[in-house]
Amino acid sequence: MVLGTAAVEKYIINKKAKLVILSSNLSERTISRFDILCKNNDIDILIIDDNGYLGKSVGRDDIKIVAITDYSFKKIICEIYNEESGVSDVCQT
């Protein structure tokens, strides 16, 4: 797992990210930039309304962007997300 804007961007560009998770609390400009980066590099992206839970889940309250670098971990996250949200085409396993 990679945390923070600069590190996640680097992993997207180097095609090491398997999934990018963004907090909906980020600016529209940042969300748009990462959405384009992910689409251009064929990487799934989730934008979640997390109310601060994304950062808390990794032990750093200030984190609003995470890249998953392990395919198996991505698969687990996507399965849970798809099951909970009822949307099966947002996050591919």
Biopython code that builds the backbone (N, CA, C, O; Angstrom):
import numpy as np
from Bio.PDB.StructureBuilder import StructureBuilder

atoms = [
    (1, "MET", "N", (0.844, -1.163, 0.000)),
    (1, "MET", "CA", (0.000, 0.000, 0.000)),
    (1, "MET", "C", (0.897, 1.236, 0.000)),
    (1, "MET", "O", (1.929, 1.276, 0.669)),
    (2, "VAL", "N", (0.479, 2.234, -0.762)),
    (2, "VAL", "CA", (1.225, 3.482, -0.868)),
    (2, "VAL", "C", (0.291, 4.614, -0.447)),
    (2, "VAL", "O", (-0.875, 4.648, -0.841)),
    (3, "LEU", "N", (0.812, 5.535, 0.355)),
    (3, "LEU", "CA", (0.008, 6.614, 0.905)),
    (3, "LEU", "C", (0.469, 7.972, 0.414)),
    (3, "LEU", "O", (1.668, 8.209, 0.268)),
    (4, "GLY", "N", (-0.471, 8.861, 0.161)),
    (4, "GLY", "CA", (-0.149, 10.244, -0.166)),
    (4, "GLY", "C", (-0.105, 10.534, -1.654)),
    (4, "GLY", "O", (0.159, 9.654, -2.474)),
    (5, "THR", "N", (-0.367, 11.774, -1.977)),
    (5, "THR", "CA", (-0.519, 12.222, -3.357)),
    (5, "THR", "C", (0.699, 11.944, -4.236)),
    (5, "THR", "O", (0.567, 11.310, -5.282)),
    (6, "ALA", "N", (1.859, 12.399, -3.836)),
    (6, "ALA", "CA", (3.063, 12.263, -4.668)),
    (6, "ALA", "C", (3.438, 10.799, -4.880)),
    (6, "ALA", "O", (3.752, 10.389, -5.997)),
    (7, "ALA", "N", (3.405, 10.021, -3.812)),
    (7, "ALA", "CA", (3.776, 8.604, -3.921)),
    (7, "ALA", "C", (2.784, 7.844, -4.786)),
    (7, "ALA", "O", (3.185, 7.026, -5.614)),
    (8, "VAL", "N", (1.493, 8.105, -4.605)),
    (8, "VAL", "CA", (0.476, 7.413, -5.403)),
    (8, "VAL", "C", (0.617, 7.780, -6.873)),
    (8, "VAL", "O", (0.524, 6.913, -7.742)),
    (9, "GLU", "N", (0.841, 9.045, -7.152)),
    (9, "GLU", "CA", (1.016, 9.476, -8.550)),
    (9, "GLU", "C", (2.195, 8.744, -9.197)),
    (9, "GLU", "O", (2.101, 8.295, -10.340)),
    (10, "LYS", "N", (3.288, 8.628, -8.470)),
    (10, "LYS", "CA", (4.464, 7.930, -8.982)),
    (10, "LYS", "C", (4.136, 6.461, -9.295)),
    (10, "LYS", "O", (4.547, 5.939, -10.331)),
    (11, "TYR", "N", (3.406, 5.809, -8.409)),
    (11, "TYR", "CA", (3.055, 4.406, -8.611)),
    (11, "TYR", "C", (2.076, 4.227, -9.766)),
    (11, "TYR", "O", (2.111, 3.206, -10.452)),
    (12, "ILE", "N", (1.208, 5.202, -9.987)),
    (12, "ILE", "CA", (0.302, 5.137, -11.141)),
    (12, "ILE", "C", (1.106, 5.245, -12.427)),
    (12, "ILE", "O", (0.941, 4.437, -13.341)),
    (13, "ILE", "N", (1.968, 6.239, -12.493)),
    (13, "ILE", "CA", (2.761, 6.466, -13.706)),
    (13, "ILE", "C", (3.658, 5.278, -14.015)),
    (13, "ILE", "O", (3.843, 4.925, -15.179)),
    (14, "ASN", "N", (4.214, 4.662, -12.985)),
    (14, "ASN", "CA", (5.079, 3.491, -13.169)),
    (14, "ASN", "C", (4.295, 2.190, -13.297)),
    (14, "ASN", "O", (4.876, 1.109, -13.388)),
    (15, "LYS", "N", (2.949, 2.310, -13.303)),
    (15, "LYS", "CA", (2.036, 1.168, -13.457)),
    (15, "LYS", "C", (2.227, 0.106, -12.381)),
    (15, "LYS", "O", (2.049, -1.086, -12.633)),
    (16, "LYS", "N", (2.591, 0.548, -11.177)),
    (16, "LYS", "CA", (2.728, -0.367, -10.052)),
    (16, "LYS", "C", (1.460, -0.399, -9.197)),
    (16, "LYS", "O", (1.275, -1.324, -8.406)),
    (17, "ALA", "N", (0.593, 0.591, -9.345)),
    (17, "ALA", "CA", (-0.664, 0.630, -8.605)),
    (17, "ALA", "C", (-1.666, -0.297, -9.276)),
    (17, "ALA", "O", (-1.752, -0.345, -10.503)),
    (18, "LYS", "N", (-2.416, -1.025, -8.476)),
    (18, "LYS", "CA", (-3.475, -1.900, -8.989)),
    (18, "LYS", "C", (-4.843, -1.268, -8.769)),
    (18, "LYS", "O", (-5.780, -1.525, -9.525)),
    (19, "LEU", "N", (-4.955, -0.442, -7.732)),
    (19, "LEU", "CA", (-6.197, 0.226, -7.378)),
    (19, "LEU", "C", (-5.849, 1.514, -6.644)),
    (19, "LEU", "O", (-4.945, 1.540, -5.810)),
    (20, "VAL", "N", (-6.573, 2.579, -6.962)),
    (20, "VAL", "CA", (-6.388, 3.856, -6.260)),
    (20, "VAL", "C", (-7.701, 4.195, -5.571)),
    (20, "VAL", "O", (-8.772, 4.138, -6.175)),
    (21, "ILE", "N", (-7.597, 4.549, -4.292)),
    (21, "ILE", "CA", (-8.765, 4.920, -3.502)),
    (21, "ILE", "C", (-8.596, 6.376, -3.080)),
    (21, "ILE", "O", (-7.597, 6.748, -2.463)),
    (22, "LEU", "N", (-9.592, 7.195, -3.425)),
    (22, "LEU", "CA", (-9.570, 8.622, -3.106)),
    (22, "LEU", "C", (-10.715, 8.964, -2.168)),
    (22, "LEU", "O", (-11.797, 8.385, -2.262)),
    (23, "SER", "N", (-10.478, 9.891, -1.274)),
    (23, "SER", "CA", (-11.535, 10.443, -0.434)),
    (23, "SER", "C", (-12.306, 11.478, -1.238)),
    (23, "SER", "O", (-11.718, 12.275, -1.969)),
    (24, "SER", "N", (-13.611, 11.459, -1.101)),
    (24, "SER", "CA", (-14.422, 12.469, -1.790)),
    (24, "SER", "C", (-14.184, 13.867, -1.215)),
    (24, "SER", "O", (-14.656, 14.855, -1.777)),
    (25, "ASN", "N", (-13.456, 13.956, -0.099)),
    (25, "ASN", "CA", (-13.125, 15.248, 0.508)),
    (25, "ASN", "C", (-12.017, 15.980, -0.234)),
    (25, "ASN", "O", (-11.750, 17.146, 0.060)),
    (26, "LEU", "N", (-11.368, 15.327, -1.184)),
    (26, "LEU", "CA", (-10.343, 15.991, -1.985)),
    (26, "LEU", "C", (-10.988, 17.004, -2.916)),
    (26, "LEU", "O", (-12.189, 16.939, -3.177)),
    (27, "SER", "N", (-10.195, 17.935, -3.413)),
    (27, "SER", "CA", (-10.736, 18.932, -4.336)),
    (27, "SER", "C", (-11.140, 18.268, -5.656)),
    (27, "SER", "O", (-10.609, 17.219, -6.023)),
    (28, "GLU", "N", (-12.077, 18.887, -6.355)),
    (28, "GLU", "CA", (-12.504, 18.372, -7.659)),
    (28, "GLU", "C", (-11.323, 18.280, -8.621)),
    (28, "GLU", "O", (-11.230, 17.348, -9.420)),
    (29, "ARG", "N", (-10.438, 19.243, -8.536)),
    (29, "ARG", "CA", (-9.264, 19.259, -9.408)),
    (29, "ARG", "C", (-8.373, 18.038, -9.150)),
    (29, "ARG", "O", (-7.909, 17.401, -10.096)),
    (30, "THR", "N", (-8.134, 17.716, -7.890)),
    (30, "THR", "CA", (-7.300, 16.561, -7.546)),
    (30, "THR", "C", (-7.985, 15.263, -7.970)),
    (30, "THR", "O", (-7.345, 14.375, -8.533)),
    (31, "ILE", "N", (-9.271, 15.157, -7.702)),
    (31, "ILE", "CA", (-10.009, 13.954, -8.099)),
    (31, "ILE", "C", (-9.957, 13.789, -9.611)),
    (31, "ILE", "O", (-9.724, 12.687, -10.106)),
    (32, "SER", "N", (-10.167, 14.857, -10.336)),
    (32, "SER", "CA", (-10.133, 14.813, -11.804)),
    (32, "SER", "C", (-8.749, 14.403, -12.314)),
    (32, "SER", "O", (-8.634, 13.593, -13.234)),
    (33, "ARG", "N", (-7.709, 14.967, -11.713)),
    (33, "ARG", "CA", (-6.335, 14.654, -12.134)),
    (33, "ARG", "C", (-6.047, 13.167, -11.948)),
    (33, "ARG", "O", (-5.493, 12.525, -12.841)),
    (34, "PHE", "N", (-6.417, 12.620, -10.797)),
    (34, "PHE", "CA", (-6.153, 11.211, -10.547)),
    (34, "PHE", "C", (-7.063, 10.305, -11.364)),
    (34, "PHE", "O", (-6.660, 9.210, -11.755)),
    (35, "ASP", "N", (-8.280, 10.753, -11.622)),
    (35, "ASP", "CA", (-9.177, 9.982, -12.481)),
    (35, "ASP", "C", (-8.580, 9.844, -13.885)),
    (35, "ASP", "O", (-8.595, 8.760, -14.468)),
    (36, "ILE", "N", (-8.066, 10.925, -14.410)),
    (36, "ILE", "CA", (-7.436, 10.901, -15.744)),
    (36, "ILE", "C", (-6.177, 10.039, -15.728)),
    (36, "ILE", "O", (-5.967, 9.233, -16.634)),
    (37, "LEU", "N", (-5.336, 10.204, -14.703)),
    (37, "LEU", "CA", (-4.117, 9.393, -14.592)),
    (37, "LEU", "C", (-4.447, 7.900, -14.558)),
    (37, "LEU", "O", (-3.803, 7.099, -15.236)),
    (38, "CYS", "N", (-5.442, 7.540, -13.773)),
    (38, "CYS", "CA", (-5.813, 6.130, -13.657)),
    (38, "CYS", "C", (-6.385, 5.596, -14.969)),
    (38, "CYS", "O", (-6.045, 4.490, -15.391)),
    (39, "LYS", "N", (-7.244, 6.369, -15.606)),
    (39, "LYS", "CA", (-7.816, 5.934, -16.882)),
    (39, "LYS", "C", (-6.730, 5.763, -17.935)),
    (39, "LYS", "O", (-6.742, 4.789, -18.687)),
    (40, "ASN", "N", (-5.797, 6.697, -17.992)),
    (40, "ASN", "CA", (-4.714, 6.617, -18.975)),
    (40, "ASN", "C", (-3.778, 5.441, -18.736)),
    (40, "ASN", "O", (-3.107, 4.975, -19.657)),
    (41, "ASN", "N", (-3.735, 4.964, -17.495)),
    (41, "ASN", "CA", (-2.841, 3.850, -17.153)),
    (41, "ASN", "C", (-3.600, 2.561, -16.841)),
    (41, "ASN", "O", (-3.023, 1.598, -16.334)),
    (42, "ASP", "N", (-4.904, 2.553, -17.151)),
    (42, "ASP", "CA", (-5.760, 1.375, -16.989)),
    (42, "ASP", "C", (-5.726, 0.833, -15.555)),
    (42, "ASP", "O", (-5.521, -0.360, -15.332)),
    (43, "ILE", "N", (-5.931, 1.733, -14.594)),
    (43, "ILE", "CA", (-5.932, 1.390, -13.169)),
    (43, "ILE", "C", (-7.302, 1.751, -12.601)),
    (43, "ILE", "O", (-7.809, 2.849, -12.827)),
    (44, "ASP", "N", (-7.892, 0.816, -11.866)),
    (44, "ASP", "CA", (-9.189, 1.079, -11.241)),
    (44, "ASP", "C", (-9.052, 2.146, -10.173)),
    (44, "ASP", "O", (-8.025, 2.258, -9.504)),
    (45, "ILE", "N", (-10.114, 2.928, -10.030)),
    (45, "ILE", "CA", (-10.137, 3.999, -9.042)),
    (45, "ILE", "C", (-11.478, 3.969, -8.319)),
    (45, "ILE", "O", (-12.526, 3.775, -8.935)),
    (46, "LEU", "N", (-11.429, 4.160, -7.022)),
    (46, "LEU", "CA", (-12.627, 4.288, -6.207)),
    (46, "LEU", "C", (-12.596, 5.639, -5.521)),
    (46, "LEU", "O", (-11.586, 6.026, -4.933)),
    (47, "ILE", "N", (-13.698, 6.348, -5.600)),
    (47, "ILE", "CA", (-13.838, 7.605, -4.885)),
    (47, "ILE", "C", (-14.893, 7.343, -3.820)),
    (47, "ILE", "O", (-16.057, 7.086, -4.128)),
    (48, "ILE", "N", (-14.472, 7.411, -2.573)),
    (48, "ILE", "CA", (-15.368, 7.032, -1.487)),
    (48, "ILE", "C", (-15.674, 8.211, -0.583)),
    (48, "ILE", "O", (-14.836, 9.088, -0.371)),
    (49, "ASP", "N", (-16.877, 8.218, -0.059)),
    (49, "ASP", "CA", (-17.285, 9.195, 0.944)),
    (49, "ASP", "C", (-16.895, 8.604, 2.283)),
    (49, "ASP", "O", (-17.657, 7.848, 2.885)),
    (50, "ASP", "N", (-15.699, 8.952, 2.750)),
    (50, "ASP", "CA", (-15.128, 8.217, 3.874)),
    (50, "ASP", "C", (-15.210, 8.911, 5.221)),
    (50, "ASP", "O", (-14.949, 8.276, 6.242)),
    (51, "ASN", "N", (-15.560, 10.188, 5.266)),
    (51, "ASN", "CA", (-15.641, 10.920, 6.535)),
    (51, "ASN", "C", (-14.403, 10.727, 7.410)),
    (51, "ASN", "O", (-14.511, 10.673, 8.635)),
    (52, "GLY", "N", (-13.243, 10.624, 6.793)),
    (52, "GLY", "CA", (-11.994, 10.493, 7.544)),
    (52, "GLY", "C", (-11.566, 9.077, 7.847)),
    (52, "GLY", "O", (-10.498, 8.863, 8.421)),
    (53, "TYR", "N", (-12.381, 8.099, 7.470)),
    (53, "TYR", "CA", (-12.064, 6.709, 7.802)),
    (53, "TYR", "C", (-10.905, 6.153, 6.982)),
    (53, "TYR", "O", (-10.203, 5.254, 7.446)),
    (54, "LEU", "N", (-10.692, 6.666, 5.782)),
    (54, "LEU", "CA", (-9.586, 6.168, 4.952)),
    (54, "LEU", "C", (-8.263, 6.393, 5.668)),
    (54, "LEU", "O", (-7.464, 5.466, 5.797)),
    (55, "GLY", "N", (-8.030, 7.590, 6.125)),
    (55, "GLY", "CA", (-6.801, 7.889, 6.861)),
    (55, "GLY", "C", (-6.702, 7.122, 8.168)),
    (55, "GLY", "O", (-5.644, 6.591, 8.505)),
    (56, "LYS", "N", (-7.799, 7.065, 8.898)),
    (56, "LYS", "CA", (-7.804, 6.344, 10.169)),
    (56, "LYS", "C", (-7.521, 4.857, 9.971)),
    (56, "LYS", "O", (-6.893, 4.223, 10.819)),
    (57, "SER", "N", (-7.983, 4.305, 8.856)),
    (57, "SER", "CA", (-7.786, 2.870, 8.622)),
    (57, "SER", "C", (-6.323, 2.512, 8.372)),
    (57, "SER", "O", (-5.928, 1.356, 8.522)),
    (58, "VAL", "N", (-5.523, 3.504, 7.992)),
    (58, "VAL", "CA", (-4.093, 3.250, 7.780)),
    (58, "VAL", "C", (-3.238, 3.912, 8.864)),
    (58, "VAL", "O", (-2.011, 3.937, 8.772)),
    (59, "GLY", "N", (-3.899, 4.443, 9.882)),
    (59, "GLY", "CA", (-3.180, 5.003, 11.019)),
    (59, "GLY", "C", (-2.678, 6.422, 10.840)),
    (59, "GLY", "O", (-1.851, 6.891, 11.622)),
    (60, "ARG", "N", (-3.173, 7.115, 9.812)),
    (60, "ARG", "CA", (-2.774, 8.511, 9.586)),
    (60, "ARG", "C", (-3.993, 9.317, 9.176)),
    (60, "ARG", "O", (-4.462, 9.213, 8.042)),
    (61, "ASP", "N", (-4.494, 10.105, 10.080)),
    (61, "ASP", "CA", (-5.735, 10.842, 9.846)),
    (61, "ASP", "C", (-5.703, 11.743, 8.618)),
    (61, "ASP", "O", (-6.745, 11.999, 8.015)),
    (62, "ASP", "N", (-4.530, 12.224, 8.243)),
    (62, "ASP", "CA", (-4.424, 13.178, 7.141)),
    (62, "ASP", "C", (-4.424, 12.532, 5.757)),
    (62, "ASP", "O", (-4.433, 13.255, 4.761)),
    (63, "ILE", "N", (-4.414, 11.225, 5.656)),
    (63, "ILE", "CA", (-4.340, 10.536, 4.359)),
    (63, "ILE", "C", (-5.704, 10.530, 3.680)),
    (63, "ILE", "O", (-6.710, 10.148, 4.278)),
    (64, "LYS", "N", (-5.720, 10.960, 2.415)),
    (64, "LYS", "CA", (-6.957, 10.979, 1.635)),
    (64, "LYS", "C", (-6.795, 10.282, 0.290)),
    (64, "LYS", "O", (-7.709, 10.283, -0.534)),
    (65, "ILE", "N", (-5.624, 9.690, 0.076)),
    (65, "ILE", "CA", (-5.382, 8.974, -1.172)),
    (65, "ILE", "C", (-4.460, 7.791, -0.897)),
    (65, "ILE", "O", (-3.428, 7.920, -0.238)),
    (66, "VAL", "N", (-4.862, 6.639, -1.422)),
    (66, "VAL", "CA", (-4.128, 5.398, -1.184)),
    (66, "VAL", "C", (-4.051, 4.622, -2.492)),
    (66, "VAL", "O", (-5.015, 4.585, -3.258)),
    (67, "ALA", "N", (-2.910, 4.008, -2.742)),
    (67, "ALA", "CA", (-2.778, 3.090, -3.875)),
    (67, "ALA", "C", (-2.527, 1.694, -3.326)),
    (67, "ALA", "O", (-1.699, 1.501, -2.436)),
    (68, "ILE", "N", (-3.240, 0.746, -3.859)),
    (68, "ILE", "CA", (-3.040, -0.659, -3.524)),
    (68, "ILE", "C", (-2.124, -1.232, -4.595)),
    (68, "ILE", "O", (-2.391, -1.094, -5.789)),
    (69, "THR", "N", (-1.043, -1.875, -4.163)),
    (69, "THR", "CA", (-0.047, -2.376, -5.120)),
    (69, "THR", "C", (-0.070, -3.887, -5.274)),
    (69, "THR", "O", (0.624, -4.438, -6.129)),
    (70, "ASP", "N", (-0.853, -4.547, -4.465)),
    (70, "ASP", "CA", (-0.934, -6.005, -4.505)),
    (70, "ASP", "C", (-2.261, -6.422, -5.133)),
    (70, "ASP", "O", (-3.324, -5.981, -4.696)),
    (71, "TYR", "N", (-2.199, -7.272, -6.158)),
    (71, "TYR", "CA", (-3.409, -7.672, -6.871)),
    (71, "TYR", "C", (-4.383, -8.417, -5.962)),
    (71, "TYR", "O", (-5.591, -8.194, -6.050)),
    (72, "SER", "N", (-3.889, -9.290, -5.096)),
    (72, "SER", "CA", (-4.775, -10.055, -4.208)),
    (72, "SER", "C", (-5.515, -9.129, -3.242)),
    (72, "SER", "O", (-6.702, -9.323, -2.977)),
    (73, "PHE", "N", (-4.820, -8.132, -2.721)),
    (73, "PHE", "CA", (-5.448, -7.166, -1.818)),
    (73, "PHE", "C", (-6.486, -6.345, -2.578)),
    (73, "PHE", "O", (-7.572, -6.080, -2.063)),
    (74, "LYS", "N", (-6.150, -5.944, -3.803)),
    (74, "LYS", "CA", (-7.096, -5.216, -4.650)),
    (74, "LYS", "C", (-8.357, -6.043, -4.863)),
    (74, "LYS", "O", (-9.469, -5.524, -4.775)),
    (75, "LYS", "N", (-8.185, -7.302, -5.136)),
    (75, "LYS", "CA", (-9.315, -8.188, -5.403)),
    (75, "LYS", "C", (-10.254, -8.248, -4.197)),
    (75, "LYS", "O", (-11.474, -8.181, -4.349)),
    (76, "ILE", "N", (-9.684, -8.372, -3.014)),
    (76, "ILE", "CA", (-10.483, -8.422, -1.784)),
    (76, "ILE", "C", (-11.251, -7.106, -1.596)),
    (76, "ILE", "O", (-12.446, -7.118, -1.303)),
    (77, "ILE", "N", (-10.565, -5.989, -1.765)),
    (77, "ILE", "CA", (-11.205, -4.678, -1.609)),
    (77, "ILE", "C", (-12.337, -4.521, -2.622)),
    (77, "ILE", "O", (-13.426, -4.067, -2.271)),
    (78, "CYS", "N", (-12.085, -4.894, -3.871)),
    (78, "CYS", "CA", (-13.109, -4.761, -4.915)),
    (78, "CYS", "C", (-14.322, -5.645, -4.626)),
    (78, "CYS", "O", (-15.461, -5.213, -4.801)),
    (79, "GLU", "N", (-14.083, -6.869, -4.188)),
    (79, "GLU", "CA", (-15.194, -7.759, -3.870)),
    (79, "GLU", "C", (-16.054, -7.186, -2.756)),
    (79, "GLU", "O", (-17.281, -7.212, -2.844)),
    (80, "ILE", "N", (-15.423, -6.671, -1.711)),
    (80, "ILE", "CA", (-16.174, -6.079, -0.597)),
    (80, "ILE", "C", (-16.903, -4.824, -1.061)),
    (80, "ILE", "O", (-18.075, -4.633, -0.738)),
    (81, "TYR", "N", (-16.222, -3.970, -1.814)),
    (81, "TYR", "CA", (-16.836, -2.737, -2.304)),
    (81, "TYR", "C", (-18.038, -3.047, -3.181)),
    (81, "TYR", "O", (-19.108, -2.465, -3.002)),
    (82, "ASN", "N", (-17.865, -3.958, -4.123)),
    (82, "ASN", "CA", (-18.953, -4.298, -5.039)),
    (82, "ASN", "C", (-20.142, -4.901, -4.287)),
    (82, "ASN", "O", (-21.295, -4.607, -4.602)),
    (83, "GLU", "N", (-19.857, -5.736, -3.300)),
    (83, "GLU", "CA", (-20.923, -6.354, -2.512)),
    (83, "GLU", "C", (-21.675, -5.306, -1.692)),
    (83, "GLU", "O", (-22.905, -5.312, -1.647)),
    (84, "GLU", "N", (-20.935, -4.414, -1.049)),
    (84, "GLU", "CA", (-21.553, -3.402, -0.196)),
    (84, "GLU", "C", (-22.293, -2.328, -0.993)),
    (84, "GLU", "O", (-23.353, -1.857, -0.578)),
    (85, "SER", "N", (-21.728, -1.945, -2.137)),
    (85, "SER", "CA", (-22.322, -0.858, -2.917)),
    (85, "SER", "C", (-23.388, -1.344, -3.885)),
    (85, "SER", "O", (-24.242, -0.567, -4.313)),
    (86, "GLY", "N", (-23.344, -2.633, -4.235)),
    (86, "GLY", "CA", (-24.275, -3.156, -5.220)),
    (86, "GLY", "C", (-23.909, -2.787, -6.638)),
    (86, "GLY", "O", (-24.682, -3.028, -7.565)),
    (87, "VAL", "N", (-22.728, -2.200, -6.817)),
    (87, "VAL", "CA", (-22.258, -1.807, -8.141)),
    (87, "VAL", "C", (-21.124, -2.739, -8.516)),
    (87, "VAL", "O", (-20.119, -2.815, -7.808)),
    (88, "SER", "N", (-21.276, -3.453, -9.627)),
    (88, "SER", "CA", (-20.280, -4.463, -9.961)),
    (88, "SER", "C", (-19.288, -4.015, -11.033)),
    (88, "SER", "O", (-18.327, -4.733, -11.312)),
    (89, "ASP", "N", (-19.497, -2.860, -11.632)),
    (89, "ASP", "CA", (-18.610, -2.464, -12.725)),
    (89, "ASP", "C", (-17.659, -1.337, -12.366)),
    (89, "ASP", "O", (-16.908, -0.873, -13.224)),
    (90, "VAL", "N", (-17.674, -0.886, -11.115)),
    (90, "VAL", "CA", (-16.791, 0.209, -10.712)),
    (90, "VAL", "C", (-15.401, -0.298, -10.435)),
    (90, "VAL", "O", (-14.418, 0.304, -10.867)),
    (91, "CYS", "N", (-15.307, -1.383, -9.729)),
    (91, "CYS", "CA", (-14.027, -1.944, -9.318)),
    (91, "CYS", "C", (-13.945, -3.374, -9.843)),
    (91, "CYS", "O", (-14.691, -4.251, -9.408)),
    (92, "GLN", "N", (-13.045, -3.593, -10.770)),
    (92, "GLN", "CA", (-12.926, -4.905, -11.405)),
    (92, "GLN", "C", (-11.974, -5.805, -10.631)),
    (92, "GLN", "O", (-10.943, -5.352, -10.134)),
    (93, "THR", "N", (-12.325, -7.074, -10.534)),
    (93, "THR", "CA", (-11.470, -8.027, -9.818)),
    (93, "THR", "C", (-10.692, -8.895, -10.769)),
    (93, "THR", "O", (-9.923, -9.752, -10.335)),
]
sb = StructureBuilder()
sb.init_structure("model")
sb.init_model(0)
sb.init_chain("A")
sb.init_seg("    ")
for serial, (resi, resn, name, xyz) in enumerate(atoms, 1):
    if name == "N":
        sb.init_residue(resn, " ", resi, " ")
    sb.init_atom(name, np.array(xyz, "f"), 0.0, 1.0, " ", f" {name:<3s}", serial, name[0])
structure = sb.get_structure()
